[in-house]
Amino acid sequence: MKQLTLFSLLFVGAVQAFAQQVAVTGPDSRLKLDFQLQDGKPVYSVTYDGKTVLENSPLGFVSNIGDFSRQMSFVGKQADKVEKTYTQDRIKCSTVNYSANKLTVTLENAEKKKLDIVFQLSNNDIAFRYEMPQYGETACMVIEKEATGFDFPSSTTTFLSPQSDPMIGWMRTKPSYEEEYVPDEPVATPSKYGEGYTFPALFHVGDNWALVSETGVRSLYCASHLSDAT
């Protein structure tokens, strides 16, 4: 099982407020994400054509605002469709038509503070992020512990570049994100330096492949990497 920090694996309807399990699919319904609360802990799982890609994986974080990884309760959900068309002059297909289904799940922690988890699924990709209202006047929050994880089936193999120790190697320039990797390495193998793995991370799950990375990182938050298996 592989656990980590942040994620991007590059239906319209109503759910009663007391429901604690919801699902969203890509437009062609082959890619599916299930979300639920297990003993107050938010988890998600992913299947493709009914085959498991991710087993129940943790969500949430602990911050100076509060703990949003446990003792959570379901408040509601909202489903939306996303349709976009854009052009690029540096790729093979210059005009791209993008279609996805979006699901926003609203949760509440033990202190009645809310957290939105926004999932977006196209036919081949999943992305999610956390959104919160402002608490206090500073509009600032410190993340003390990241709970977000990716729990792959135990038979999964990997193509992962290990995260290096800092300030080592030539001119003490590491990590330089170019360490050697072992093809098709078992998913539970400890990383070479004990520091986890660098994004992007490629996983071979039966007949499927999953590429895990992060996106949308800017100066207001740090870049992240995968931790070792837990």
MOFEN-V619391 format. One record per backbone hydrogen bond with DSSP energy under -0.5 kcal/mol. CO is the residue of the C=O (numbers start at 1). NH is the residue of the N-H. E is the energy in kcal/mol with one decimal. If there is no record, write none. Layout:
# MOFEN-V619391
co->CO nh->NH e->E
co->CO nh->NH e->E
This chain:
# MOFEN-V619391
co->2 nh->150 e->-0.7
co->3 nh->227 e->-0.7
co->7 nh->128 e->-1.0
co->8 nh->10 e->-1.7
co->8 nh->213 e->-1.5
co->9 nh->126 e->-2.2
co->16 nh->19 e->-2.0
co->20 nh->37 e->-1.4
co->22 nh->35 e->-3.3
co->24 nh->33 e->-2.9
co->26 nh->29 e->-2.1
co->30 nh->49 e->-2.4
co->31 nh->26 e->-2.2
co->32 nh->47 e->-2.3
co->33 nh->24 e->-2.2
co->34 nh->45 e->-2.0
co->35 nh->22 e->-2.3
co->36 nh->38 e->-0.5
co->36 nh->43 e->-2.7
co->37 nh->39 e->-0.6
co->38 nh->41 e->-1.7
co->40 nh->42 e->-0.5
co->40 nh->72 e->-2.6
co->41 nh->38 e->-2.8
co->42 nh->59 e->-1.9
co->43 nh->36 e->-2.3
co->44 nh->57 e->-2.8
co->45 nh->34 e->-2.3
co->46 nh->53 e->-2.9
co->46 nh->54 e->-1.9
co->47 nh->32 e->-2.6
co->48 nh->51 e->-2.0
co->51 nh->48 e->-2.4
co->54 nh->46 e->-1.9
co->57 nh->44 e->-1.9
co->58 nh->149 e->-2.5
co->60 nh->147 e->-1.9
co->60 nh->148 e->-0.9
co->61 nh->68 e->-2.8
co->62 nh->144 e->-2.5
co->62 nh->145 e->-2.0
co->66 nh->63 e->-2.5
co->66 nh->68 e->-0.6
co->73 nh->108 e->-2.1
co->76 nh->106 e->-3.1
co->78 nh->104 e->-2.9
co->80 nh->102 e->-3.3
co->82 nh->100 e->-2.3
co->84 nh->98 e->-3.7
co->86 nh->96 e->-3.3
co->92 nh->94 e->-0.7
co->94 nh->88 e->-2.5
co->94 nh->96 e->-0.5
co->96 nh->86 e->-2.2
co->96 nh->98 e->-0.6
co->98 nh->84 e->-2.8
co->100 nh->82 e->-3.0
co->101 nh->121 e->-2.9
co->102 nh->80 e->-2.7
co->103 nh->105 e->-0.6
co->103 nh->119 e->-3.3
co->104 nh->78 e->-2.1
co->104 nh->106 e->-0.5
co->105 nh->107 e->-0.5
co->105 nh->117 e->-2.6
co->106 nh->75 e->-2.7
co->106 nh->76 e->-1.5
co->107 nh->115 e->-2.2
co->108 nh->73 e->-2.5
co->109 nh->112 e->-2.2
co->113 nh->109 e->-2.4
co->115 nh->107 e->-3.1
co->116 nh->118 e->-0.5
co->116 nh->131 e->-2.8
co->117 nh->105 e->-2.7
co->117 nh->119 e->-0.6
co->118 nh->129 e->-1.6
co->119 nh->103 e->-2.8
co->120 nh->127 e->-2.0
co->121 nh->101 e->-2.7
co->125 nh->122 e->-2.1
co->126 nh->9 e->-1.9
co->127 nh->120 e->-2.6
co->129 nh->118 e->-2.6
co->131 nh->116 e->-3.0
co->134 nh->136 e->-0.5
co->141 nh->143 e->-0.6
co->142 nh->64 e->-1.7
co->142 nh->144 e->-0.7
co->145 nh->62 e->-3.0
co->145 nh->147 e->-0.5
co->150 nh->152 e->-1.0
co->151 nh->55 e->-3.0
co->153 nh->156 e->-2.1
co->156 nh->187 e->-2.0
co->157 nh->204 e->-3.2
co->158 nh->185 e->-2.0
co->159 nh->202 e->-1.4
co->160 nh->162 e->-0.6
co->161 nh->198 e->-3.2
co->165 nh->168 e->-0.5
co->168 nh->174 e->-2.1
co->169 nh->172 e->-2.3
co->170 nh->173 e->-1.8
co->174 nh->167 e->-2.3
co->180 nh->162 e->-0.7
co->181 nh->183 e->-0.6
co->182 nh->185 e->-1.0
co->185 nh->158 e->-2.4
co->186 nh->189 e->-1.8
co->196 nh->163 e->-2.6
co->197 nh->226 e->-1.9
co->198 nh->161 e->-0.5
co->201 nh->212 e->-3.1
co->202 nh->159 e->-2.5
co->203 nh->205 e->-0.7
co->203 nh->210 e->-2.7
co->204 nh->157 e->-2.0
co->204 nh->206 e->-0.6
co->205 nh->208 e->-2.5
co->208 nh->205 e->-2.6
co->210 nh->203 e->-2.7
co->210 nh->212 e->-0.6
co->212 nh->200 e->-0.6
co->212 nh->201 e->-2.8
co->213 nh->8 e->-0.6
co->218 nh->221 e->-1.8
co->226 nh->197 e->-2.0
